[in-house]
């Protein structure tokens, strides 16, 4: 099954890393360097997977909304409601400090992210490309996000 993937990432090197990893697993990949361009792409076509950088910069959007990171979560909420069959995965530095304090086993944080439609999270710090293979396999084996077999991991 050829999955359609949208990589939303403002740093070119990370965008390329993620695009290449998904392509290595037989996916068709589009990318956006801002939320504005991501929203355009999401309006034009359906995606099986969206990866999102939580610290995405989009100066025009930041000024119009008057927030820094909170509006980024709005994209997740809109994705969950407008595209319920799209799997959302976060690849970001956003929570790396939390990870160092034991975030992976924090069910409260995992619950908050899962309520926003995030199926899993991979920190950029110590990024393991195997995570992409896991996500592709997960999506190929399950029809919709939130199936009992899927879900956000809360620790080993």
Residue, then its C-alpha position, 0 to 999 in steps of 0.5 A: x500500500x502506497x501511503x501519502x505522507x505530509x512532512x511539516x518541518x521548517x528546517x530544510x535538513x530535517x525535512x529532507x531526512x524525513x522525506x527520504x526515510x518515508x520514501x525508503x519505505x515506499x511512501x509518496x511524500x509532500x512537504x511544507x515548511x510552514x503551517x500556512x503551506x501545510x494547511x494549503x496542502x491539507x485542503x487540496x488532498x488527503x494524507x495517510x500520515x502527517x509529521x509535525x514539528x511542534x516548534x515550527x516557525x511561521x512568522x506571518x501566522x504567528x503575528x496574526x494569531x499572537x501566540x507562539x506554540x499554542x496555535x501549533x496545537x490548533x493544527x492538530x485539532x483541525x487535523x483530527x476533526x477535518x481528517x480523522x483518518x490521518x495519522x499525526x506523528x510529532x518529530x520535534x525538539x519541543x519535548x526533549x527536556x521533558x524526555x530527559x526528565x522521564x517524559x516517555x513514562x508520563x501518562x498525563x502528557x501522553x494523554x494530552x497529546x493523544x487527545x489532540x490526535x497525536x499517535x506517537x512522538x519522536x524527539x529530534x535529539x537522538x532521532x532513530x530512523x527506525x521510528x519511521x519504519x514503525x510508523x509506516x508499519x502501524x499505518x499500513x496495518x490499521x485503518x484509522x488512528x486510535x485503534x486499540x493496537x495503535x496509540x501513543x506509547x507511555x513507556x516500556 
